[in-house]
Structures are given as structure tokens and as C-alpha cells.
Amino acid sequence: MRTLVTGLVINAVFAAGLAAAMPPALTIDQLLDICRSPTVAEAAATGDRLGWPRMNAARLEEWRAGFVSHIGSPVQVVGWQRGADRGADAVSFWTAHGPGGHRACAYSTAEPAGLLDALSARFGTPASLDRHDFGTMASWNPGRAEVSFAQIGSTAVVNIRGHE
């Protein structure tokens, strides 16, 4: 019994240490602060304040090359990931130049509880809201921005293009 209790205490202390080491979750205001950035450099400075590690160059290059192939214009990108796992919360910001040029950002999370409600509280009733057996999709058009939310299972993605 003593060994079991000692083991439970060690596991509890270890788990508490891991929880304390994980940077805090992203808020809608933090996401919007990054998304409103006029340049990648400003977005980088704003995003670094999250305390999340930046995404590695290889992961960003894979995305950047695919985007360039799709749109045919140069693009700059910066991103952060909350944890070490590939499925951890992530935020990215990019600017595309040339034809079809734009600024945009994306946030993905495996813990979307309350995210749709937070977006609705910020942007009002969605312009479109579709609920299906497989997930939920919503969009808003505040000002000159396009905001979209998609949740499939336990994963959600928010994309913001333009500015409110």
C-alpha cells in the first residue's frame, strides 16, 4: 500500500509539473492581435508573447511551398505550436504577395470547447451556421474580414483573412 501511495504522489507531482510547463491556451483576443498584424515581423513579435515555441523551419517550409504552388505568388509565414506533438494547438500568420495577395492567419486546436461561443460573442451571430453529424461550420464577415470556423470531431480550425 505504501508503495502504491508513493507512486501516486510521484505521478501527481510529475503531472503537475507537465501541466505547469505547458503554455496557456490561446484566447480570441490574442488570436486577433496576431491576425491584425500588418507584417510577418509584427505578427512574429506579437505571437512570441504567447510563450509558445515557434514552429520549426521544415514544417513551415512544407506549408509555404504548398501555398506558393497553389497561389503562384511569394508568401512569408510564421507560426507557433503550443506543444511538441504535431497535433498540438497551432497558430500561423502569412502574407501572400502579388496577384491574389492577402494577409491571413489560422488557429487549430484539439480542445475546441467554447471556441464557437467565444467567436459568436466577439463577432455576433454567424452569417452562416451549419451543423451536421460530422461537425459544425460557421462564418462571419466583420468589416473587411472573413472569419471561418470548422469543427470535425474533436478538432477545430479558425481561419481569418483580412481585417475587421
VMD Tcl script that draws the C-alpha trace (Angstrom):
set ca {
  {0.00 0.00 0.00}
  {2.82 2.37 0.90}
  {4.45 1.77 -2.49}
  {1.15 2.48 -4.25}
  {0.64 5.76 -2.37}
  {4.25 6.81 -3.04}
  {3.77 6.02 -6.73}
  {0.55 8.03 -6.88}
  {2.22 11.03 -5.22}
  {5.17 10.89 -7.64}
  {2.77 10.68 -10.62}
  {0.71 13.60 -9.30}
  {3.81 15.76 -8.86}
  {5.09 14.79 -12.33}
  {1.69 15.54 -13.94}
  {1.51 18.91 -12.16}
  {4.97 19.76 -13.47}
  {3.92 18.92 -17.03}
  {0.75 21.00 -16.72}
  {2.73 23.94 -15.38}
  {5.23 23.62 -18.25}
  {2.51 23.82 -20.92}
  {1.95 27.41 -22.08}
  {-1.58 28.75 -21.59}
  {-4.27 28.23 -24.22}
  {-4.89 30.93 -26.81}
  {-7.69 33.46 -26.31}
  {-9.72 35.04 -29.10}
  {-8.17 38.44 -28.27}
  {-4.64 37.00 -28.61}
  {-5.55 35.41 -31.94}
  {-6.98 38.69 -33.22}
  {-3.88 40.60 -32.07}
  {-1.74 38.31 -34.23}
  {-4.18 38.39 -37.16}
  {-4.34 42.20 -37.20}
  {-0.59 42.48 -37.70}
  {0.31 44.31 -40.92}
  {3.56 42.38 -41.44}
  {5.07 38.99 -40.65}
  {7.67 40.73 -38.44}
  {4.96 42.37 -36.32}
  {2.98 39.12 -36.14}
  {6.16 37.35 -35.02}
  {6.70 39.82 -32.19}
  {3.04 39.59 -31.13}
  {2.93 35.80 -31.38}
  {6.16 35.35 -29.44}
  {4.39 36.87 -26.43}
  {2.18 33.74 -26.29}
  {5.10 31.82 -24.80}
  {4.58 29.05 -27.37}
  {7.61 27.76 -29.27}
  {7.83 28.77 -32.91}
  {7.14 26.09 -35.49}
  {10.32 24.68 -36.95}
  {11.52 25.82 -40.35}
  {10.93 22.43 -42.00}
  {7.26 22.37 -41.03}
  {6.73 25.95 -42.19}
  {8.59 25.33 -45.45}
  {6.36 22.35 -46.25}
  {3.28 24.56 -45.82}
  {4.84 27.58 -47.58}
  {5.87 25.56 -50.65}
  {2.38 24.07 -50.95}
  {0.80 27.51 -50.66}
  {3.15 29.00 -53.28}
  {2.33 26.09 -55.59}
  {-1.39 26.72 -55.10}
  {-1.49 30.52 -55.40}
  {1.62 31.09 -57.54}
  {2.82 34.08 -55.51}
  {5.56 34.54 -52.91}
  {4.47 34.09 -49.30}
  {6.02 34.73 -45.90}
  {4.84 32.71 -42.91}
  {5.45 32.46 -39.18}
  {3.83 30.04 -36.75}
  {3.74 28.77 -33.19}
  {2.81 25.46 -31.65}
  {1.64 25.03 -28.07}
  {3.17 21.59 -27.54}
  {5.67 19.24 -29.13}
  {3.12 16.93 -30.76}
  {2.18 17.53 -34.39}
  {-1.49 17.69 -33.32}
  {-0.89 20.36 -30.64}
  {-2.61 23.75 -30.83}
  {-1.01 25.85 -33.56}
  {-1.24 29.40 -34.89}
  {0.15 30.63 -38.18}
  {0.20 34.03 -39.89}
  {1.12 34.69 -43.50}
  {1.25 37.37 -46.12}
  {0.98 36.48 -49.79}
  {2.30 38.94 -52.35}
  {1.41 39.53 -55.98}
  {-1.86 38.50 -57.65}
  {-4.22 37.14 -55.03}
  {-2.08 38.70 -52.31}
  {-3.55 38.86 -48.83}
  {-2.88 38.56 -45.09}
  {-4.38 35.74 -43.11}
  {-3.96 33.54 -40.07}
  {-5.16 30.21 -38.81}
  {-5.60 28.58 -35.42}
  {-6.10 24.85 -34.93}
  {-6.90 23.12 -31.67}
  {-7.83 19.69 -30.38}
  {-9.62 21.34 -27.44}
  {-12.35 23.42 -29.11}
  {-14.82 23.54 -26.20}
  {-16.28 27.05 -26.08}
  {-14.46 28.28 -29.21}
  {-17.61 28.70 -31.33}
  {-19.29 30.51 -28.44}
  {-16.28 32.81 -28.00}
  {-16.26 33.66 -31.71}
  {-20.00 34.35 -31.61}
  {-19.56 36.56 -28.55}
  {-16.88 38.53 -30.42}
  {-18.43 38.69 -33.91}
  {-22.15 38.20 -33.24}
  {-24.48 35.70 -34.84}
  {-22.69 33.82 -37.65}
  {-23.63 34.78 -41.22}
  {-23.80 31.04 -41.84}
  {-24.02 28.15 -39.40}
  {-24.23 24.52 -40.50}
  {-24.41 21.68 -38.02}
  {-24.01 18.14 -39.30}
  {-23.47 14.72 -37.74}
  {-19.77 15.01 -38.56}
  {-19.22 18.57 -37.33}
  {-20.05 22.26 -37.35}
  {-19.13 25.08 -39.72}
  {-19.72 28.79 -39.21}
  {-18.61 32.03 -40.82}
  {-18.72 35.76 -40.12}
  {-17.88 38.83 -42.22}
  {-16.95 41.60 -39.78}
  {-15.79 44.65 -41.71}
  {-13.41 43.56 -44.43}
  {-12.56 40.26 -42.72}
  {-13.63 36.72 -43.46}
  {-13.75 34.52 -40.36}
  {-14.49 30.82 -40.63}
  {-14.80 28.09 -38.02}
  {-14.87 24.37 -38.74}
  {-15.05 21.61 -36.16}
  {-14.83 17.98 -37.19}
  {-14.90 15.61 -34.25}
  {-12.66 16.97 -31.52}
  {-10.55 19.20 -33.80}
  {-11.39 22.77 -34.80}
  {-9.80 25.32 -37.12}
  {-10.39 29.07 -37.25}
  {-9.25 30.97 -40.34}
  {-9.20 34.76 -40.51}
  {-8.48 36.57 -43.75}
  {-8.36 40.36 -43.90}
  {-9.22 42.66 -41.00}
  {-12.32 43.52 -39.03}
}
mol new
graphics top color blue
foreach p $ca { graphics top sphere $p radius 0.5 }
foreach p [lrange $ca 0 end-1] q [lrange $ca 1 end] { graphics top cylinder $p $q radius 0.2 }
display resetview
